[in-house]
Amino acid sequence: MVPIDPIRIILVGTQHPGNIGSAARAMKTMGLSQLILVAPKRFPDPEANALAAGAEDIVQQARVVETLDEALHGCRFALGTTARDRAISLPEHTPREAAAALLEHTETGGQAALLFGRERTGLDNDELMRCHGRVFIPCNPDYASLNLASAVQVLSYEIRLRRLELGLLPAKVPVLDESEPASLDQLERMFMHLGEFMDEIDFHKGRSPDMINQRLRRLFLRARMDEREIKIIRGMLSDAQRLLAQKK
């Protein structure tokens, strides 16, 4: 059985099926194989297979899901690609730095994800907030028109280059460490639990919670918590909620 590549390439809301095929071709040339499609507009489609040009197996094995939550399920680390400055403050990586970070987070057998957004609008802010950082490809500012498949090619190349430097080719799935980093879906459930608790104690006092929530997300994502630490935080929140309910 061929091991699953620990790096997921996730295409969100792809409009043109030809871009899916071209992205699959870009992946295969660099040895990547795990493609996940979030709510593509047209798929399956003959154009995707035609543009794959030998990478039809990547297209046919692609997993199609309806939500980003499904695509990230079980992932421990994610980076989102973006072509412009955002109001959301996230650590920024060059393609080379992104490749190093992705491989660092798969050393113990975990899964990491690299997100690419829609052809015209890219990833929205909510989708970027699910990521630990963003990747910016430094294009010519006078003509920063890099299509989806080209962006996948650039990042896939950097991942392969880094694997060659580390002697990880052919790609392998290392043995899991005893203490596994928390997955993104575990972190998301913790964020939801924390938000509920803050609402219960009226922490925001009628003000918008967005800025505080963003800062707390960045804080916990930097911490790189493991599963046991997540359980400790959620246990504390549950106990505090239980005590509040008793007082009421």
MOSULNOR-V398630 format. One record per residue. N is the residue number from 0. RES is the residue in one small letter. SS is DSSP state (H for helix, E for strand, C for the rest). PHI is phi in degrees with one decimal (* if undefined). OMEGA is omega in whole degrees, 0 to 359 (* if undefined). Layout:
# MOSULNOR-V398630
N;RES;SS;PHI;OMEGA + N;RES;SS;PHI;OMEGA
This chain:
# MOSULNOR-V398630
0;m;C;*;180 + 1;v;C;-74.8;180 + 2;p;C;-65.1;178 + 3;i;C;-73.0;177 + 4;d;C;-62.1;183 + 5;p;C;-73.4;179 + 6;i;E;-105.5;179 + 7;r;E;-95.5;169 + 8;i;E;-99.2;184 + 9;i;E;-112.9;176 + 10;l;E;-103.5;185 + 11;v;E;-102.9;173 + 12;g;C;62.2;181 + 13;t;C;-60.1;184 + 14;q;C;-88.0;187 + 15;h;C;-110.5;182 + 16;p;H;-61.6;177 + 17;g;H;-61.1;178 + 18;n;H;-67.6;177 + 19;i;H;-66.2;178 + 20;g;H;-63.6;180 + 21;s;H;-65.7;177 + 22;a;H;-65.8;177 + 23;a;H;-61.8;178 + 24;r;H;-63.0;179 + 25;a;H;-60.0;179 + 26;m;H;-63.1;186 + 27;k;H;-64.0;179 + 28;t;H;-62.1;181 + 29;m;C;-109.2;173 + 30;g;C;83.7;176 + 31;l;C;-93.5;187 + 32;s;C;-138.6;187 + 33;q;E;-98.1;182 + 34;l;E;-111.1;177 + 35;i;E;-124.3;182 + 36;l;E;-112.3;179 + 37;v;E;-100.8;176 + 38;a;C;45.4;176 + 39;p;C;-67.4;183 + 40;k;C;-69.3;181 + 41;r;C;-137.2;178 + 42;f;C;-169.2;359 + 43;p;C;-70.3;183 + 44;d;C;-156.6;181 + 45;p;H;-56.3;182 + 46;e;H;-64.8;178 + 47;a;H;-63.8;178 + 48;n;H;-66.5;181 + 49;a;H;-63.4;182 + 50;l;H;-79.5;178 + 51;a;H;-67.9;174 + 52;a;C;47.8;179 + 53;g;C;105.2;179 + 54;a;C;-107.8;180 + 55;e;H;-59.7;180 + 56;d;H;-63.1;178 + 57;i;H;-64.6;180 + 58;v;H;-63.8;184 + 59;q;H;-67.6;180 + 60;q;H;-89.0;181 + 61;a;C;-58.9;178 + 62;r;E;-94.0;180 + 63;v;E;-105.6;180 + 64;v;E;-130.6;182 + 65;e;C;-90.8;186 + 66;t;C;-130.6;177 + 67;l;H;-66.4;177 + 68;d;H;-56.3;179 + 69;e;H;-64.1;182 + 70;a;H;-65.7;183 + 71;l;H;-92.0;184 + 72;h;C;-55.2;179 + 73;g;C;85.4;180 + 74;c;E;-81.1;179 + 75;r;E;-107.0;186 + 76;f;E;-153.6;180 + 77;a;E;-146.8;174 + 78;l;E;-125.0;179 + 79;g;E;-112.6;178 + 80;t;E;-84.5;180 + 81;t;C;-148.6;185 + 82;a;C;-105.3;183 + 83;r;C;-147.6;179 + 84;d;C;-65.5;181 + 85;r;C;-124.8;174 + 86;a;C;-70.0;180 + 87;i;C;-76.4;180 + 88;s;C;-89.8;178 + 89;l;C;-131.2;174 + 90;p;E;-56.4;183 + 91;e;E;-104.9;181 + 92;h;E;-121.3;166 + 93;t;C;-75.6;177 + 94;p;H;-54.8;180 + 95;r;H;-67.2;177 + 96;e;H;-65.0;179 + 97;a;H;-62.9;179 + 98;a;H;-60.2;179 + 99;a;H;-63.3;181 + 100;a;H;-66.2;180 + 101;l;H;-61.8;181 + 102;l;H;-71.5;176 + 103;e;H;-60.1;183 + 104;h;C;-83.9;175 + 105;t;C;-109.8;183 + 106;e;C;-60.8;182 + 107;t;C;-99.9;175 + 108;g;C;94.9;180 + 109;g;C;-81.5;179 + 110;q;E;-104.5;175 + 111;a;E;-126.1;185 + 112;a;E;-131.0;175 + 113;l;E;-122.6;188 + 114;l;E;-100.4;174 + 115;f;E;-123.9;185 + 116;g;C;-93.6;182 + 117;r;E;-67.0;185 + 118;e;C;-56.7;184 + 119;r;C;-90.7;190 + 120;t;C;-113.7;180 + 121;g;E;70.1;178 + 122;l;C;-82.3;176 + 123;d;C;-83.4;186 + 124;n;H;-63.4;179 + 125;d;H;-63.5;179 + 126;e;H;-68.7;177 + 127;l;H;-65.0;180 + 128;m;C;-65.7;177 + 129;r;C;-79.5;186 + 130;c;C;-101.5;176 + 131;h;C;-79.9;181 + 132;g;E;-169.9;179 + 133;r;E;-122.8;181 + 134;v;E;-115.2;180 + 135;f;C;-121.2;178 + 136;i;C;-88.5;186 + 137;p;C;-75.2;180 + 138;c;C;-80.6;172 + 139;n;C;-62.3;183 + 140;p;C;-63.1;179 + 141;d;C;-81.1;178 + 142;y;C;-155.0;183 + 143;a;C;-88.5;183 + 144;s;C;-107.6;181 + 145;l;C;-103.8;183 + 146;n;C;-77.2;187 + 147;l;H;-57.4;183 + 148;a;H;-63.7;178 + 149;s;H;-65.4;177 + 150;a;H;-64.2;177 + 151;v;H;-61.2;180 + 152;q;H;-62.8;180 + 153;v;H;-59.7;182 + 154;l;H;-69.9;179 + 155;s;H;-63.6;177 + 156;y;H;-61.5;181 + 157;e;H;-64.5;177 + 158;i;H;-65.0;179 + 159;r;H;-64.9;179 + 160;l;H;-59.5;180 + 161;r;H;-67.0;178 + 162;r;H;-64.7;177 + 163;l;H;-63.3;179 + 164;e;H;-62.2;183 + 165;l;H;-90.1;182 + 166;g;C;69.4;183 + 167;l;C;-98.9;178 + 168;l;C;-106.2;0 + 169;p;C;-65.1;183 + 170;a;C;-56.9;179 + 171;k;C;-132.4;178 + 172;v;C;-101.3;182 + 173;p;C;-67.6;181 + 174;v;C;-73.0;179 + 175;l;C;-64.8;173 + 176;d;C;-75.1;180 + 177;e;C;-62.7;182 + 178;s;C;-101.6;185 + 179;e;C;-83.4;174 + 180;p;E;-59.6;180 + 181;a;C;-65.6;176 + 182;s;C;-79.6;181 + 183;l;H;-65.5;179 + 184;d;H;-71.1;175 + 185;q;H;-66.0;178 + 186;l;H;-63.5;181 + 187;e;H;-64.3;177 + 188;r;H;-65.2;177 + 189;m;H;-65.5;179 + 190;f;H;-60.7;179 + 191;m;H;-64.2;180 + 192;h;H;-63.0;179 + 193;l;H;-62.4;178 + 194;g;H;-62.3;178 + 195;e;H;-61.4;181 + 196;f;H;-64.0;180 + 197;m;H;-63.7;176 + 198;d;H;-66.5;181 + 199;e;H;-62.8;182 + 200;i;C;-95.2;179 + 201;d;C;54.0;183 + 202;f;C;-62.2;187 + 203;h;C;-82.3;177 + 204;k;C;52.3;177 + 205;g;C;83.6;179 + 206;r;C;-85.5;179 + 207;s;C;-65.6;182 + 208;p;C;-85.1;191 + 209;d;H;-58.8;184 + 210;m;H;-64.0;179 + 211;i;H;-61.6;180 + 212;n;H;-62.1;178 + 213;q;H;-63.7;181 + 214;r;H;-65.5;178 + 215;l;H;-65.6;177 + 216;r;H;-59.9;180 + 217;r;H;-61.1;180 + 218;l;H;-59.6;183 + 219;f;H;-70.6;178 + 220;l;H;-67.4;177 + 221;r;H;-64.2;184 + 222;a;H;-69.9;180 + 223;r;C;51.0;185 + 224;m;C;-68.2;174 + 225;d;E;-98.3;186 + 226;e;H;-61.2;181 + 227;r;H;-67.0;179 + 228;e;H;-66.8;175 + 229;i;H;-60.3;181 + 230;k;H;-62.9;179 + 231;i;H;-64.5;180 + 232;i;H;-60.5;182 + 233;r;H;-69.1;176 + 234;g;H;-65.0;177 + 235;m;H;-61.6;180 + 236;l;H;-63.1;181 + 237;s;H;-64.6;179 + 238;d;H;-64.0;179 + 239;a;H;-64.2;178 + 240;q;H;-65.0;181 + 241;r;H;-64.6;179 + 242;l;H;-64.9;178 + 243;l;H;-63.3;180 + 244;a;H;-64.2;179 + 245;q;H;-65.0;181 + 246;k;H;-66.8;179 + 247;k;C;-67.1;*
